Amino acid sequence: MGKEIKEHIQKVSDWFKSQIEPLPRRQKILLAIISLFLPLFLYIYFFLLPTYHKIDEIKRDIANLQKEIARYQKLASKRAFLKKKIAQRERFLKKVATILPTQKEIPGLLRSVSSQAKDSGLNVISFFPNSREVVRNYYNEIHFRVELMGEFSALVSFLERALHLPRIITIDSLDLKLREDKVHKKPLLYSVCQFATYRYTGKVLSSSKGRKR
């Protein structure tokens, strides 16, 4: 087999020489130059250029991949940050839910405020809960008014007790006036206290402003 290939190559070489021999010297030199540079040209054209193009394409793919990785890394970092914030918010809401009264606890809480006033030595003239709640994000505000009569020390004791109940109560306003006790002939404080408590709902408003219901 090898001998046949050598013979074939030799025949092709002899034929090529027979074709070149009659040519003038200048054409022979031109053919020699062509035969020298033609393989190099073919190598560059059919091998090197496609390889360079492929390398450039791979470089572009790598650059795009790096950008995509950077974008995903950024998203991952934001996701971790948001996950942490959400966990903090959930812990806060759970804590809030434990200190804000529920719907069932509201009547008992209002009775407790009235009882605290009486236990502090105050005369409860009127107790007026507002039936309209102010809707907020995650909670509703419930306002109520207490009209009281008694000594200053009794009023201080009552406010101290009311503000330290297990559920949150705040003072919206406090109106004080001096009045004379006609029976014991001594001055007493007449006070109108506006309170607010907060019922946890867990609902988020579509608007940042509260709505009354």
C-alpha positions as CSV (number, residue, x, y, z in Angstrom):
1,M,0.0,0.0,0.0
2,G,2.8,2.4,0.9
3,K,4.7,1.5,-2.2
4,E,1.7,2.4,-4.4
5,I,1.2,5.8,-2.7
6,K,4.9,6.6,-3.2
7,E,4.6,5.6,-6.9
8,H,1.5,7.8,-7.3
9,I,3.2,10.8,-5.6
10,Q,6.2,10.3,-7.9
11,K,4.0,10.2,-11.0
12,V,2.3,13.5,-9.9
13,S,5.8,15.0,-9.2
14,D,7.1,13.9,-12.6
15,W,4.0,15.3,-14.3
16,F,4.4,18.6,-12.5
17,K,8.0,18.8,-13.5
18,S,7.2,18.0,-17.1
19,Q,4.7,20.9,-17.0
20,I,7.2,23.4,-15.5
21,E,10.3,22.5,-17.6
22,P,9.1,24.2,-20.8
23,L,8.2,27.4,-19.0
24,P,10.5,30.4,-19.1
25,R,12.7,31.2,-16.1
26,R,10.5,34.1,-14.9
27,Q,7.4,32.0,-14.8
28,K,9.3,29.2,-13.0
29,I,10.4,31.7,-10.3
30,L,6.8,33.0,-10.0
31,L,5.5,29.4,-9.6
32,A,8.1,28.7,-7.0
33,I,7.0,31.8,-5.0
34,I,3.4,30.8,-5.4
35,S,4.2,27.2,-4.3
36,L,6.0,28.7,-1.3
37,F,3.2,31.1,-0.1
38,L,0.1,29.2,-1.3
39,P,0.2,26.6,1.6
40,L,0.8,29.4,4.1
41,F,-2.2,31.3,2.6
42,L,-4.4,28.2,2.6
43,Y,-3.4,27.5,6.3
44,I,-4.2,31.1,7.3
45,Y,-7.4,31.3,5.4
46,F,-8.9,27.8,6.2
47,F,-7.4,27.3,9.7
48,L,-6.1,30.4,11.5
49,L,-8.9,32.9,10.5
50,P,-11.8,30.6,11.5
51,T,-9.9,29.8,14.8
52,Y,-9.5,33.6,15.5
53,H,-13.2,34.1,14.8
54,K,-14.1,31.3,17.1
55,I,-11.8,32.7,19.8
56,D,-13.5,36.1,19.4
57,E,-16.9,34.5,19.7
58,I,-15.9,32.6,22.8
59,K,-14.5,35.8,24.3
60,R,-17.9,37.5,23.7
61,D,-19.7,34.6,25.2
62,I,-17.5,34.7,28.2
63,A,-18.0,38.5,28.6
64,N,-21.8,38.0,28.3
65,L,-21.7,35.2,30.8
66,Q,-19.6,37.3,33.3
67,K,-22.2,40.1,33.0
68,E,-25.0,37.6,33.6
69,I,-23.2,36.1,36.6
70,A,-22.7,39.6,38.0
71,R,-26.4,40.4,37.5
72,Y,-27.4,37.1,39.2
73,Q,-25.0,37.8,42.1
74,K,-26.5,41.3,42.5
75,L,-30.0,39.8,42.6
76,A,-28.9,37.1,45.0
77,S,-27.4,39.8,47.4
78,K,-30.7,41.8,47.1
79,R,-32.7,38.7,47.8
80,A,-30.7,37.9,50.9
81,F,-31.1,41.5,52.1
82,L,-34.9,41.5,51.4
83,K,-35.2,38.1,53.1
84,K,-33.5,39.5,56.2
85,K,-35.8,42.6,56.2
86,I,-38.9,40.4,55.7
87,A,-37.8,38.2,58.7
88,Q,-37.3,41.3,60.8
89,R,-40.7,42.7,59.8
90,E,-42.4,39.4,60.6
91,R,-40.7,39.3,64.1
92,F,-41.8,42.8,64.7
93,L,-45.4,42.1,63.6
94,K,-45.6,39.0,65.9
95,K,-44.4,41.2,68.8
96,V,-46.9,43.9,68.0
97,A,-49.7,41.3,67.8
98,T,-49.0,40.3,71.4
99,I,-49.3,43.8,72.8
100,L,-52.2,45.0,70.7
101,P,-55.7,43.9,71.8
102,T,-57.8,41.7,69.5
103,Q,-61.4,42.3,68.7
104,K,-62.6,40.1,71.5
105,E,-60.3,41.8,74.0
106,I,-61.5,45.4,73.3
107,P,-64.6,45.3,75.6
108,G,-62.6,43.8,78.5
109,L,-59.8,46.3,78.0
110,L,-62.3,49.2,78.2
111,R,-63.9,47.8,81.3
112,S,-60.4,47.4,82.8
113,V,-59.7,51.1,82.2
114,S,-62.9,52.0,84.0
115,S,-62.1,49.7,86.9
116,Q,-58.6,51.2,87.2
117,A,-60.1,54.7,87.5
118,K,-62.5,53.5,90.3
119,D,-59.7,51.6,92.1
120,S,-57.6,54.7,92.0
121,G,-60.3,56.6,93.9
122,L,-61.8,58.5,91.0
123,N,-65.4,59.0,90.3
124,V,-66.2,57.9,86.7
125,I,-68.8,60.4,85.5
126,S,-69.0,59.0,82.0
127,F,-67.2,56.5,79.8
128,F,-67.7,56.9,76.0
129,P,-66.1,54.6,73.5
130,N,-66.0,55.7,69.9
131,S,-67.6,53.1,67.7
132,R,-65.7,54.3,64.6
133,E,-62.3,52.9,64.2
134,V,-59.5,54.6,62.3
135,V,-58.0,52.1,59.9
136,R,-54.2,52.0,59.6
137,N,-51.6,49.6,58.2
138,Y,-51.7,46.4,60.2
139,Y,-53.9,47.9,63.0
140,N,-57.0,50.0,63.8
141,E,-57.1,52.9,66.2
142,I,-59.9,52.8,68.7
143,H,-60.6,56.1,70.6
144,F,-62.6,56.5,73.9
145,R,-63.2,59.3,76.3
146,V,-63.4,59.1,80.1
147,E,-64.9,61.9,82.2
148,L,-63.5,61.8,85.8
149,M,-63.7,63.6,89.1
150,G,-61.3,63.2,92.0
151,E,-58.0,64.3,93.7
152,F,-54.9,65.0,91.8
153,S,-53.0,62.0,93.3
154,A,-55.8,59.7,92.4
155,L,-55.7,60.9,88.8
156,V,-51.9,60.4,88.6
157,S,-52.3,56.9,90.0
158,F,-55.0,56.1,87.4
159,L,-53.0,57.3,84.5
160,E,-50.0,55.3,85.7
161,R,-52.0,52.2,85.9
162,A,-53.8,52.7,82.6
163,L,-50.5,53.3,80.7
164,H,-49.0,50.1,82.1
165,L,-51.8,47.7,81.2
166,P,-50.7,44.6,79.3
167,R,-52.2,46.1,76.1
168,I,-51.1,49.4,74.6
169,I,-53.1,52.5,75.6
170,T,-52.1,56.0,74.8
171,I,-53.4,59.4,75.9
172,D,-54.6,61.6,73.1
173,S,-55.5,64.6,75.3
174,L,-56.1,65.6,78.9
175,D,-58.4,68.5,79.9
176,L,-58.2,69.5,83.6
177,K,-60.4,71.9,85.5
178,L,-60.7,72.7,89.3
179,R,-64.2,72.2,90.8
180,E,-65.3,72.4,94.4
181,D,-66.6,69.3,96.2
182,K,-69.8,70.7,97.7
183,V,-70.1,67.8,100.2
184,H,-66.6,67.9,101.6
185,K,-65.9,71.6,100.8
186,K,-62.6,70.9,99.0
187,P,-61.3,71.5,95.5
188,L,-61.3,68.5,93.2
189,L,-60.0,67.9,89.7
190,Y,-62.5,67.5,86.9
191,S,-60.7,65.8,83.9
192,V,-61.7,64.6,80.5
193,C,-59.2,62.1,79.2
194,Q,-59.1,61.1,75.5
195,F,-57.5,57.6,75.1
196,A,-56.6,55.5,72.2
197,T,-55.9,51.8,71.9
198,Y,-54.9,49.8,68.9
199,R,-56.5,46.6,67.5
200,Y,-54.2,44.4,65.4
201,T,-55.6,43.4,62.0
202,G,-52.6,42.4,60.0
203,K,-54.0,44.1,56.9
204,V,-52.1,46.4,54.6
205,L,-53.9,49.4,53.2
206,S,-53.6,50.2,49.5
207,S,-53.1,53.9,50.5
208,S,-50.8,55.2,53.1
209,K,-53.6,57.3,54.6
210,G,-56.0,55.9,57.1
211,R,-59.7,55.4,56.5
212,K,-62.5,55.6,59.0
213,R,-65.2,53.0,59.2
